[in-house]
Amino acid sequence: MEYFWQYLKQHKKVIAVFLLFVLIFGVTFALYQLPLSAVLYSAGLCACLGIGIMLFDFKNFVEKHRALKHLMQEILVNCEHLPVPAGLLETDYQEMVRLLFEAKKDLNDKMNHRYTGLVEYYTIWAHQIKTPIASMRLNLQNEDTPFSREIGDDLMRIEQYVEMVLMVLRLDSSSTDYVLAEYELDGIVRQAVKRFASQFIRRKLKLAYQPLHCKVLTDEKWLLFVIEQVLSNALKYTKTGSVTIEVESPKTLCIRDTGIGIAPEDLPRVFEQGYTGYNGRSDKKASGIGLYLCRRICENLGHRIWATSSVGEGTVIHINLNSAQLQVE
């Protein structure tokens, strides 16, 4: 019925002209005192013939509409299957579509070429910068002073930022190397904890962690990055107290800190790209990219991440690791 009303609306001028002609003939016959039945009879015949033609045209209208709706799914790939134009105007419109499609295709090719070059450059840069970082770390191993430990922590943060650059570049890449398999969650968590062990010790923060005894279907490298980002934030915003790592049902990893917490108005937006909130504005060095990457990675892995928090009491990051839709490789 919706299509029919749309068809009538599109052809309202033709219908109005037909009714106007009937009215003109009726008025003319009346002025010459001719029988109006002749006009009504002629109008009825024309109306029947017109309705028949209209129904046939309406059928073509619906078929063309459905063909165009289907074509909307393919127009991003090609525009070779446009329906046969019904007239000069439709031919002009289709030519405009083809020109716009070709222009968009050329622009996409240029942007993809530039993006590929950018990814290659920063990938090389990220791998090259790891060499002086590793050299500095080796030099620091000969010393064990508060200053050297602090420099070591700074180096670790630099390594994190380099890894973040690589993750940003790989996140939307068609060659992203997700390797899905069943892993012991403890093995992944221990890698993250080991990396931050010196910071826990230096800052005298308690780590509450017991074996989780949980198997998850995930990608080890990408999930490790997420856990490291969450632990990094917990350490960053927790001055005293503890960080707790535990699993809640159903298969949800919880990383709980006793830090400054997140303001209620910021909580719904902490996983948005570039959003730093009150804590980030106070810190002046927050980028608002870490938790955004965590959300994107979790979405790609079929996981779900969210936060609960109370100002002054701490924050809990929940990562639901159920991934029923994923398959082991």
KAPE-V279340 format. One record per run of one state. SS is the DSSP state (hx for helix, st for strand, lp for the rest). FROM is the first residue (numbers start at 1). TO is the last residue. If there is no record, write none. Layout:
# KAPE-V279340
ss->SS from->FROM to->TO
ss->SS from->FROM to->TO
This chain:
# KAPE-V279340
ss->lp from->1 to->1
ss->hx from->2 to->10
ss->lp from->11 to->11
ss->hx from->12 to->31
ss->lp from->32 to->35
ss->hx from->36 to->71
ss->lp from->72 to->87
ss->hx from->88 to->140
ss->lp from->141 to->145
ss->hx from->146 to->171
ss->lp from->172 to->180
ss->st from->181 to->184
ss->hx from->185 to->195
ss->lp from->196 to->196
ss->hx from->197 to->202
ss->lp from->203 to->205
ss->st from->206 to->209
ss->lp from->210 to->214
ss->st from->215 to->218
ss->lp from->219 to->219
ss->hx from->220 to->236
ss->lp from->237 to->241
ss->st from->242 to->248
ss->lp from->249 to->251
ss->st from->252 to->257
ss->lp from->258 to->263
ss->hx from->264 to->267
ss->lp from->268 to->276
ss->hx from->277 to->283
ss->lp from->284 to->289
ss->hx from->290 to->301
ss->lp from->302 to->303
ss->st from->304 to->310
ss->lp from->311 to->313
ss->st from->314 to->320
ss->lp from->321 to->329
